Amino acid sequence: MRTAKNSTSIKYIPIYTNVKKERFDLFEIILEEVEKNAERLEDGDILVVSSKFVAMSEGRLVKLSDVIPSPEAEDLASKTHMPSNLAELILREADLVFAGLPGFALTIKDGVFTPNAGIDRSNVQEGWAILYPRMPFRKAETLRRRILLETGKKVGIIITDSRLLPLRSGTTGIAIGVAGFDPVKDERGRKDLFNNVLRVTLRALADDICAGAQLIMGEANERTPLVIVRNSGIKLHDKPLNYEQMTIDHYECIYVRGLANEGRSTFYHESG
């Protein structure tokens, strides 16, 4: 009888939580909520954490009426038809700002191409905005180490956000911070089913996991900012990571290069 090479199925385990409205200890709350859900972390698990949940734990909330826009923000707001205080936050948070369209500025934040520097006004009180978590790779590594030291469990960590893809309707999940495993697997040199050597293929393992977790986390009132991924088959390690291990420079991206070559940029800003 023919059997599967790996008969163990990958599992996505949702962890439901109470709504958070102010800063909290991320590690303590994660352990508390996992226990409340009658679950536990096991060696080899990958814990996927919503970026908004992490940002909330850091108190990354901003009252828009308190933000004073600069002349440059007024210019961006005029070009993108957005509130000038939101435009000011985008300029402060983004590493790079490209062309915009009504309601959105196309930006790069921590090596990720994202609208509005990841700033969101959903799932927060009206008149407020929530920013990206600070240094998500460092945050993921700190969380991984604390879990190892205080529970003895060796797990991987992903901080995930939802993202639109070019020419696709709807959002999917991507990783903005990873710890404990290689987020990208290099398949170059392997052979396919027809004995062709793969020359350019790299698999975005962390993003693949996030896409599955996003099915459970949702975008509305699901209250599921944590997902335990079990039996992924991914090998864990203790090596430090940063976003350079899962991103490319914007001038190497076929989408960015293609649009830039068409001369369609109407606004450009680089921080620092």
C-alpha positions as a printed Julia matrix, in Angstrom:
272×3 Matrix{Float64}:
   0.0    0.0     0.0
   1.3    3.39   -0.97
   1.65   5.79    1.98
   2.33   9.51    2.2
   5.9   10.55    2.91
   4.67  12.52    5.93
   1.39  11.31    7.37
   1.18  14.1     9.98
  -1.1   16.95    8.92
  -0.26  20.58    9.58
  -2.63  22.18   12.09
  -3.73  25.78   12.53
  -5.01  26.31   16.06
  -6.9   29.59   16.72
  -6.42  31.42   20.01
  -9.35  33.7    20.84
  -8.68  36.76   23.03
 -10.47  39.63   24.7
 -10.38  43.02   22.98
  -7.35  45.1    23.97
  -7.55  48.9    24.06
  -4.28  49.89   25.69
  -0.67  48.8    26.24
  -0.09  45.33   27.74
   2.64  42.73   28.32
   2.61  40.73   25.08
   4.34  37.64   26.48
   2.16  37.38   29.58
  -1.05  37.88   27.62
  -0.07  35.28   25.02
   0.53  32.61   27.67
  -2.65  33.62   29.49
  -4.81  33.48   26.37
  -3.31  30.18   25.18
  -4.18  28.65   28.57
  -7.71  30.12   28.51
  -8.23  28.42   25.15
  -7.22  25.09   26.72
  -4.16  24.9    24.46
  -0.42  24.87   25.02
   2.74  25.61   23.1
   4.81  22.59   22.05
   8.35  22.2    20.72
   8.35  22.85   16.97
   5.24  25.05   16.97
   5.2   28.32   15.07
   3.22  31.04   16.81
   1.67  33.56   14.41
   0.84  36.92   16.02
  -1.15  39.74   14.45
   0.94  42.87   13.88
  -1.93  44.96   15.23
  -1.95  42.91   18.45
   1.79  43.54   18.83
   1.39  47.25   18.05
  -1.41  47.53   20.61
   0.83  45.93   23.25
   3.39  48.67   22.52
   0.83  51.46   22.79
   1.3   52.41   19.13
  -1.98  54.33   19.01
  -2.13  57.92   17.8
  -5.01  60.37   18.08
  -5.18  61.96   14.64
  -6.36  65.34   15.92
  -3.1   65.64   17.9
  -0.94  65.32   14.76
   0.24  68.62   13.25
   0.91  68.28    9.5
   4.02  69.7     7.86
   4.0   71.47    4.46
   5.27  68.24    2.9
   2.35  66.37    4.46
  -0.07  68.95    3.07
   1.44  68.32   -0.37
   1.06  64.53   -0.03
  -2.5   64.97    1.28
  -3.39  67.11   -1.73
  -2.03  64.52   -4.17
  -3.68  61.54   -2.46
  -6.92  63.18   -1.21
  -6.36  62.04    2.36
  -6.43  63.94    5.69
  -3.23  65.92    6.16
  -2.66  64.56    9.68
  -2.73  61.01    8.29
  -0.3   62.09    5.56
   2.01  63.45    8.26
   2.0   60.1    10.08
   2.8   58.31    6.83
   5.81  60.56    6.19
   7.05  59.95    9.73
   6.64  56.17    9.54
   7.56  55.32    5.94
  11.1   54.58    4.83
  10.15  55.53    1.29
   7.04  57.06   -0.31
   6.21  56.47   -3.96
   3.24  57.61   -6.05
  -0.17  57.63   -4.43
  -3.8   57.38   -5.4
  -6.97  58.65   -3.69
  -6.86  57.53   -0.07
  -3.5   55.78   -0.24
   0.22  56.48   -0.45
   2.36  53.64   -1.76
   5.26  53.19    0.65
   8.07  50.95    1.84
   8.21  50.2     5.56
  10.85  47.86    7.05
  11.57  46.42    3.62
   7.91  45.72    2.82
   5.87  47.41    0.08
   2.74  48.57    1.89
   0.03  51.24    1.59
   0.24  54.11    4.07
   3.34  52.74    5.89
   1.14  50.07    7.49
  -0.93  52.67    9.37
  -4.48  51.45    9.93
  -7.7   53.0    11.19
  -9.7   49.77   11.48
 -10.23  47.93   14.77
  -9.32  51.07   16.71
 -11.53  53.78   18.16
 -12.84  56.43   15.77
 -10.42  59.32   15.3
  -7.4   57.19   16.14
  -4.83  55.27   14.06
  -2.59  52.35   14.91
   0.98  52.2    13.62
   3.2   49.26   12.73
   4.97  47.62   15.69
   8.49  48.87   16.32
  11.3   46.67   14.95
   9.12  43.58   14.33
  12.06  41.21   13.79
  13.56  42.19   17.13
  10.16  41.88   18.78
   9.7   38.38   17.32
  13.15  37.3    18.55
  12.52  38.72   22.03
   9.22  36.84   22.22
  10.86  33.6    21.0
  13.63  33.82   23.58
  11.27  34.63   26.43
   9.07  31.66   25.6
  12.16  29.42   25.49
  13.57  30.72   28.76
  10.34  30.74   30.76
   8.51  27.71   29.35
  11.33  25.61   27.91
   9.51  25.35   24.57
  11.43  25.91   21.35
   9.04  27.65   18.95
   9.17  29.89   15.91
   7.49  33.29   15.82
   5.85  35.19   12.97
   4.41  38.68   13.23
   1.88  38.93   10.41
  -0.07  41.64    8.63
  -2.68  41.54    5.86
  -1.73  42.84    2.45
  -3.14  43.52   -0.99
  -1.32  41.9    -3.91
  -0.89  43.56   -7.32
  -3.94  43.02   -9.53
  -5.62  40.71   -7.0
  -8.86  41.42   -5.17
  -8.8   40.95   -1.4
  -6.12  40.66    1.24
  -3.79  37.85    2.25
  -1.31  37.42    5.06
   2.4   38.23    4.94
   5.19  38.12    7.52
   6.72  41.38    8.74
   8.78  39.82   11.52
  10.17  36.3    11.93
  12.25  34.47   14.53
  13.39  30.89   14.98
  13.45  29.61   11.39
  14.5   30.61    7.89
  11.6   32.6     6.38
  12.67  31.83    2.8
  13.78  28.45    1.44
  16.18  28.42   -1.5
  15.11  25.78   -4.02
  17.69  26.69   -6.66
  19.63  23.67   -7.9
  16.82  21.2    -7.21
  15.11  19.41  -10.08
  11.41  19.53  -10.91
   9.16  16.65  -12.02
  10.61  16.8   -15.52
  14.25  16.89  -14.38
  14.64  20.62  -15.09
  17.0   22.4   -12.72
  15.32  25.2   -10.77
  17.29  28.42  -11.29
  15.35  31.22   -9.62
  12.84  29.6    -7.25
  12.78  30.66   -3.6
   9.83  29.67   -1.39
   8.45  32.28    1.01
   7.76  29.87    3.88
   6.81  32.53    6.44
   4.39  34.2     4.02
   2.89  30.82    3.12
   2.17  30.16    6.8
   0.67  33.63    7.18
  -1.73  33.06    4.29
  -3.13  30.05    6.12
  -3.3   31.86    9.46
  -5.18  34.73    7.83
  -8.07  32.34    7.11
  -8.55  32.07   10.87
  -7.55  35.56   12.02
  -9.93  37.38    9.67
 -10.24  41.15    9.28
 -13.33  42.1    11.32
 -14.48  41.04   14.81
 -13.05  37.5    14.95
 -10.9   38.29   18.04
  -8.25  35.8    16.88
  -4.89  37.61   16.84
  -2.95  34.44   17.69
  -2.65  31.17   15.76
  -0.5   28.19   16.73
   0.83  26.33   13.68
   1.74  22.72   14.46
   3.44  20.01   12.38
   4.69  22.46    9.75
   7.8   20.39    9.13
   9.92  23.55    9.25
  13.27  23.19   11.01
  13.75  25.67   13.85
  17.03  27.37   14.79
  18.41  30.08   17.07
  20.08  32.3    14.48
  19.17  36.02   14.54
  17.19  37.3    11.56
  16.29  40.64    9.99
  14.06  41.77    7.15
  16.93  41.62    4.63
  16.65  37.81    4.71
  13.17  37.93    3.18
  13.12  41.09    1.07
  14.79  42.56   -2.0
  15.65  46.19   -2.7
  12.83  48.11   -4.35
  14.89  48.74   -7.48
  15.1   44.93   -7.95
  11.33  44.42   -7.66
   9.72  43.82  -11.06
   6.54  45.68  -10.05
   8.28  48.78   -8.72
  10.82  48.88  -11.56
   8.12  48.43  -14.17
   6.0   51.27  -12.86
   9.0   53.56  -12.34
  10.13  52.98  -15.9
   6.73  54.19  -17.08
   7.36  57.5   -15.29
   4.15  57.33  -13.3
   5.45  58.57   -9.94
   3.86  61.8    -8.81
   5.31  62.03   -5.32
   8.55  60.76   -3.84
   9.91  61.01   -0.31
  12.73  59.14    1.43
  13.05  59.44    5.19
  16.3   60.22    6.96
